[in-house]
Amino acid sequence: QINLVESGGGLVQAGGSLRLSCVASGLAFSSYDMAWFRQAPGKEREFVARITWTGETTRYADSVTGRFTISRDNAENTTALQMSSLKSEDTAIYYCAARLGATVAYNIWGQGTQVTVSS
């Protein structure tokens, strides 16, 4: 079966950094676009960052551009989200997601990891 498992969440102070990881199993990882989404209490789930299966193209939400960096290691079936200059507004549950190219929806999701930024 296909699984995505996130890790690395926790409590950090505003201005600090945190690195999230997502390990995939049960799928041909190198064939999938990988992305990160987040959901804050009382708000809709929102897009954060995406990296294509080749690792050559990335996209970021305006709210995180310049502060977050998405990467992947196809040999290890992992994708990561390096977060810097964290703000209280970044507090949310962060989810890893996968899709087979840009023409399909993200249909594979992890369980989420909590990120809390204190002021």
Protein Blocks (a to p, Z undefined) as FASTA:
>chain_A
ZZdddehiacddehiacddddddehiafklpccddddddehiacddfbdcdfkopaccdd
fklgokaccdddfknopacdddehiafklgccddddddedjkbccfbdcebjaddddZZ
